[in-house]
Amino acid sequence: MSKNQQICNVADIPPNGMKSFKTEDGSKILVANFNDGYYAYSDACPHQGTCLGEGFYDGAVLTCHKHLWQWDITTGKPIGLAEAPLERYQVEVDGGKLFVKAASALRMAVLFADISEATKTRLERLTRRETFESGSILYDIGDTTDDLYILESGRVEFRFGRDDRTSAAGFILRKGEVFGWAALLEDQPLRIARAVCVEDSTLLRLNGEEAVELLSADPESGYRVMRQLNTLITTHLTSSGRQ
């Protein structure tokens, strides 16, 4: 869904309640009200695809009934046991009607979740959307670390090693996940892994130097990104070590 689409009337959503709807393309979207705001997310739990509309909502926190993953309804950020954010849609209210539009992958990225709105908009303007066929190598071991990537659709596999001695890292990415982090780091000029599309994929590409320069102009946002980056790297290294 690349354009605004009317999904319901404001009156269809109970005060501090939620309701599921189906779009013209068959997607299921969950719309929730919190005070004076409306929030829309994919109706599928990012864990195992369970229908979130069958879960529990207390007016602020959404809970999946199957494994009790929880999210802040205003941001889609995971709480407690949950390990992934919700896939968010932009919401617009006009004349009592509620319209939704798929949010950009950058706006779903945990790495950029806490930065200022102005800086987030400037980063979006720097991205380049590119589509790759299954089997395409995005970068290889030893390549320069010029760009980072944000997955918009598809699936990317990471491999470590050399030639026929490479082994899969076991990472599975969701929409909005960022990879190629080394482009944001000093003294990390070369790739240490191979990134391969294992199905047709669309990604947002962002030049590392341009991103760092933009974040340097907004120190608070830059600090938040680097703090989150540290968490992401630690999480993935720990996960990889358990493979």
C-alpha positions as CSV (number, residue, x, y, z in Angstrom):
1,M,0.0,0.0,0.0
2,S,1.8,3.1,-1.3
3,K,-1.0,5.7,-1.1
4,N,-3.5,6.8,1.5
5,Q,-6.5,4.5,1.6
6,Q,-9.7,5.0,3.6
7,I,-10.1,2.1,6.0
8,C,-13.0,3.1,8.2
9,N,-14.8,5.9,9.9
10,V,-13.6,7.4,13.2
11,A,-16.9,6.3,14.8
12,D,-16.1,2.7,14.0
13,I,-13.3,2.6,16.6
14,P,-14.5,2.3,20.2
15,P,-13.0,4.9,22.6
16,N,-9.7,3.5,23.8
17,G,-10.5,0.4,21.9
18,M,-9.4,-1.4,18.8
19,K,-10.8,-3.1,15.6
20,S,-9.4,-5.0,12.7
21,F,-10.0,-4.1,9.0
22,K,-9.1,-5.5,5.6
23,T,-7.6,-3.2,2.9
24,E,-8.3,-3.3,-0.8
25,D,-5.2,-5.4,-1.4
26,G,-6.2,-8.0,1.3
27,S,-3.9,-6.8,4.1
28,K,-5.3,-6.9,7.6
29,I,-4.8,-3.8,9.7
30,L,-5.5,-3.2,13.4
31,V,-6.6,0.3,14.3
32,A,-6.6,1.4,17.9
33,N,-7.7,4.6,19.7
34,F,-5.7,6.1,22.6
35,N,-7.1,9.3,24.0
36,D,-7.4,11.7,21.0
37,G,-5.1,9.7,18.7
38,Y,-5.5,6.8,16.3
39,Y,-2.8,4.2,15.5
40,A,-2.6,1.5,12.9
41,Y,-0.5,-1.6,12.7
42,S,-0.3,-4.9,10.8
43,D,-2.8,-7.2,12.4
44,A,-0.2,-10.0,12.4
45,C,2.0,-10.6,15.4
46,P,5.7,-10.3,14.3
47,H,6.4,-13.5,16.3
48,Q,4.2,-16.1,14.6
49,G,1.6,-14.2,12.7
50,T,-1.2,-14.5,15.3
51,C,-4.1,-12.2,14.8
52,L,-3.5,-9.2,17.1
53,G,-7.2,-8.2,16.9
54,E,-7.9,-11.3,19.0
55,G,-5.6,-10.1,21.7
56,F,-6.0,-7.8,24.7
57,Y,-5.9,-4.0,24.7
58,D,-6.2,-2.0,27.9
59,G,-6.3,1.4,26.2
60,A,-2.5,1.8,26.2
61,V,-0.8,-1.6,25.8
62,L,-1.6,-4.3,23.2
63,T,-1.0,-7.9,24.2
64,C,-0.9,-10.9,21.9
65,H,-3.0,-13.6,23.4
66,K,-0.8,-16.5,22.2
67,H,2.6,-15.8,23.8
68,L,1.8,-12.5,25.7
69,W,4.1,-10.3,23.7
70,Q,3.2,-6.6,24.4
71,W,3.6,-3.3,22.6
72,D,3.1,0.4,23.4
73,I,0.1,1.3,21.2
74,T,1.4,4.8,20.5
75,T,4.8,3.7,19.1
76,G,4.6,0.0,18.3
77,K,7.7,-0.5,20.4
78,P,8.1,-3.9,22.1
79,I,7.5,-4.2,25.9
80,G,8.7,-6.9,28.2
81,L,8.9,-10.3,26.4
82,A,8.4,-8.9,22.9
83,E,11.5,-8.9,20.7
84,A,10.2,-7.0,17.7
85,P,8.2,-3.9,17.0
86,L,4.9,-3.8,15.2
87,E,4.7,-3.0,11.5
88,R,3.2,0.5,11.6
89,Y,1.0,2.4,9.2
90,Q,0.7,6.2,9.0
91,V,-2.7,7.5,10.0
92,E,-4.6,10.5,8.8
93,V,-8.1,11.7,9.9
94,D,-10.1,13.8,7.6
95,G,-13.8,14.7,7.9
96,G,-14.5,11.8,10.3
97,K,-12.8,9.3,8.0
98,L,-9.7,7.5,8.8
99,F,-7.0,6.9,6.1
100,V,-3.9,4.7,6.4
101,K,-0.7,4.4,4.5
102,A,2.2,2.0,4.9
103,A,5.0,3.7,6.9
104,S,8.5,3.8,5.3
105,A,10.9,1.1,6.4
106,L,13.2,3.8,8.0
107,R,10.3,4.9,10.3
108,M,9.9,1.3,11.4
109,A,13.6,0.9,12.1
110,V,14.4,0.4,15.8
111,L,17.8,2.1,15.2
112,F,16.1,5.4,14.3
113,A,13.0,5.1,16.5
114,D,14.0,7.7,19.1
115,I,15.5,10.4,17.0
116,S,13.8,13.8,16.3
117,E,11.1,14.0,13.7
118,A,13.1,16.6,11.7
119,T,16.2,14.4,11.6
120,K,14.2,11.4,10.7
121,T,12.6,13.3,7.7
122,R,16.1,14.4,6.6
123,L,17.4,10.8,6.7
124,E,14.4,9.6,4.6
125,R,15.4,12.1,1.9
126,L,18.9,10.6,1.8
127,T,17.7,7.0,1.2
128,R,17.6,5.4,-2.2
129,R,15.1,2.6,-2.8
130,E,16.5,-0.3,-4.7
131,T,15.1,-3.7,-5.8
132,F,17.2,-6.9,-6.0
133,E,16.4,-10.3,-7.5
134,S,16.8,-13.5,-5.4
135,G,20.5,-14.5,-5.3
136,S,21.8,-10.9,-5.6
137,I,24.9,-10.2,-3.4
138,L,24.4,-6.9,-1.7
139,Y,28.0,-6.9,-0.5
140,D,30.8,-9.4,0.1
141,I,33.5,-10.0,2.7
142,G,36.2,-7.4,2.1
143,D,34.0,-4.8,0.3
144,T,34.2,-1.3,1.6
145,T,31.6,-0.2,4.2
146,D,30.1,2.7,2.3
147,D,26.3,2.2,2.8
148,L,23.9,0.7,5.3
149,Y,20.6,-0.9,4.3
150,I,17.0,-1.0,5.7
151,L,14.9,-4.0,4.6
152,E,11.6,-3.0,3.1
153,S,10.5,-6.4,1.8
154,G,12.0,-9.8,1.1
155,R,14.7,-11.7,3.0
156,V,18.4,-11.3,3.3
157,E,20.9,-14.0,4.6
158,F,24.3,-13.3,6.1
159,R,27.3,-15.6,5.7
160,F,30.7,-15.5,7.3
161,G,34.0,-17.1,6.1
162,R,35.7,-17.4,2.8
163,D,34.7,-19.0,-0.6
164,D,33.2,-22.4,0.0
165,R,33.9,-22.2,3.7
166,T,31.2,-19.6,4.4
167,S,28.5,-20.5,6.9
168,A,25.1,-18.9,7.5
169,A,24.9,-16.5,10.5
170,G,21.3,-17.4,11.2
171,F,19.9,-13.9,11.1
172,I,16.4,-13.4,9.9
173,L,15.4,-9.8,9.1
174,R,12.0,-8.2,9.3
175,K,10.8,-5.0,7.6
176,G,12.5,-2.0,9.1
177,E,15.6,-3.9,10.3
178,V,18.9,-2.3,9.5
179,F,22.1,-4.1,8.4
180,G,25.5,-3.0,7.2
181,W,26.0,-1.1,10.4
182,A,29.8,-0.7,9.9
183,A,29.0,2.2,7.6
184,L,28.3,4.2,10.7
185,L,31.5,3.2,12.6
186,E,35.0,4.6,12.5
187,D,37.9,2.3,11.7
188,Q,35.7,-0.3,10.2
189,P,36.5,0.1,6.5
190,L,35.8,-3.5,5.2
191,R,32.8,-5.9,5.4
192,I,33.2,-9.0,7.5
193,A,30.2,-10.8,6.1
194,R,28.4,-11.5,2.8
195,A,24.8,-10.3,2.5
196,V,22.7,-12.2,-0.1
197,C,19.0,-11.8,-1.0
198,V,17.4,-15.2,-0.7
199,E,14.2,-13.9,-2.4
200,D,13.3,-10.8,-4.4
201,S,13.9,-7.9,-2.0
202,T,13.5,-4.2,-1.8
203,L,15.8,-2.1,0.4
204,L,16.4,1.5,1.4
205,R,20.1,2.3,0.9
206,L,21.7,5.1,3.0
207,N,25.3,6.4,2.7
208,G,27.1,6.1,6.0
209,E,29.1,9.3,5.8
210,E,26.0,11.4,4.9
211,A,24.0,9.8,7.7
212,V,26.8,10.4,10.3
213,E,27.1,14.0,9.1
214,L,23.4,14.6,9.5
215,L,23.3,13.0,12.9
216,S,26.3,15.1,14.0
217,A,24.1,18.2,13.4
218,D,21.6,16.8,15.9
219,P,23.8,15.5,18.8
220,E,20.9,14.1,20.9
221,S,19.6,12.1,18.0
222,G,23.1,11.0,17.1
223,Y,23.6,9.8,20.7
224,R,20.4,7.8,20.6
225,V,21.3,6.1,17.4
226,M,24.8,5.1,18.6
227,R,23.3,3.9,21.9
228,Q,20.7,1.8,20.0
229,L,23.4,0.6,17.6
230,N,25.5,-0.7,20.5
231,T,22.5,-2.7,21.7
232,L,21.8,-4.1,18.3
233,I,25.4,-5.2,17.7
234,T,25.5,-6.8,21.2
235,T,22.2,-8.6,20.6
236,H,23.2,-10.0,17.2
237,L,26.7,-11.1,18.4
238,T,25.2,-12.9,21.4
239,S,22.6,-14.6,19.2
240,S,25.3,-15.6,16.6
241,G,27.4,-17.1,19.4
242,R,24.6,-19.4,20.4
243,Q,24.2,-20.8,16.9
